[in-house]
Structures are given as C-alpha cells and as structure tokens.
Amino acid sequence: MAGKTPKQAVENFLAPIRRALSCITRSFVISGFDPNSSKPHVLTINNADAVKLNSTPTLYVTVQMQYRVVEAKGDRGPWKVTTAAYNYSIQDRLEKEIIAYHWHPTVKPLYPHLHVCPATGVNLLRKIHLPTARISIEDVLQLLVEQFKVKPIRQDWEKVLMETKGVYENFRTWS
Amino acid sequence: MKTTSKNGFRVLSREEGEKLLDRQARRYLRMSGKEFARKWKAKKIKNPDRPEVMRVAFLLPFGG
C-alpha cells in the first residue's frame, strides 16, 4: 500500500486488513511499526493469541504477518508496504493446529506452504510442507466462512473481502 | 507510547512488544522471550518451522 510517508503507508496497509478481519472478529489489529527500524514489522491480532471463532465445532484462528516499508516509484510510492512473511493457522477447540499456511523466506522451506497438522488425524503429513501459491488473509477468511462454516459477524462479508482483496492485488508486486 | 487508531489497530511500544513476545514464548515454548531470541539467532532451535515455533518467531521483531 502506498503512502506519502512511511507511517501513512503502514496505515494504508493495515486498514484493509483490519476491515477484512472485521468479517469474523472484533479483535484489534496490533503492530510494532517503528519508523526508525529497518527490521520487518509485526502485524497480529488479539494480542497474538488465537481468536475464538463463531463456529460449531469451536475453532480458533491465528493471524501473523511481517511487513517492510520500502521506497517505491510512481503510483506505488513514494513509500509502500510489502508483505515479508505470514502465518495463518486454524486450530481446533483445544487450540491444536489443524492447518497452517506459512511463508517465511528467511527460514527453510522458503516457498509458501501448507502444514496439515496432527489435529487433523493425518499423521503422515506432520512434517510435510505442501507447496502453495501466496495466500492472502482474504483467502483464509473465505476458507473459514465457506468451508469451515464459521459464522461471519457482518452480513456484507463477501463484498468486504472482495474489496479488500482487490486493494491487495492492485498493490502486490508478484503474480 | 501506545497509540490507538480509529481504524481499529494499535501500534505497540517496544516495551509492550517485548512483553507480548515474552508471554507467547513462555506459553508455547516454555522459555522467556529473551532466551528464545538468543537461541533463534544462534540457530539453536530445532525444527524451526514447527507451527508452535513459528508463531513465536513471527513476534521477534517486537523485541528480539
């Protein structure tokens, strides 16, 4: 997301994510943005605890991202935010992970991947990293609502996710 | 300094970030945030891609 300052770029990055998450939770998005730090910044929700979802059976979700603020040219500048890593995981009622989408380019495996965790009952895949495309937070939220039957807390969730994912796709620099 | 935004997100201070990292490291890995950060930097965490490790490692910029 672009901004005239690093702070504005971060706000423009966080706002649509917060809006997308509002489809399933009222938890605040928290971040550790420090304009004087060159390290990646953290984005998470619910004080980094898993969020209990409105579902039967009970499910939890964890959302964590890292992002960087970089200089950019044209419509994408003068400052933009780029995602540096993500961890989206869905957990059962005991907060045991069912699946986790990971992308962490500084720790092997470097490609985006899916963990199918022992809570699924499929122990064979416990240590396997199943390659995936880059996954957006909207992809995960849609999965939760449509496949895991999580009840959204706003009626316009489909419109919201379509709009926020559109913002994300317009500004991403990968395809 | 803690900042609350009308857009529904908060920016944590360094102290708040360190506390959050410490709490999650103790919860998931039974070690302090500082100990985890030290072991992570020294590459002494076995199987670092484990979900319980990654969920703490993602918080390292808060205070690692």
Interface residues (C-beta under 8 A of the other chain):
Chain A: E11 L14 A15 R18 R19 S22 F28 V29 I30 S31 G32 F33 D34 S37 K39 P40 H41 V42 T44 N47 A48 T62 Q64 M65 Q66 A85 N87 S89 E97 A100 H102 H104 V107 K108 P109 H115 C117 H129
Chain B: S5 N7 G8 F9 R10 V11 L12 R14 G17 L20 R23 Q24 P48 D49 P51 E52 M54 R55 A57 F58 L59 P61 F62
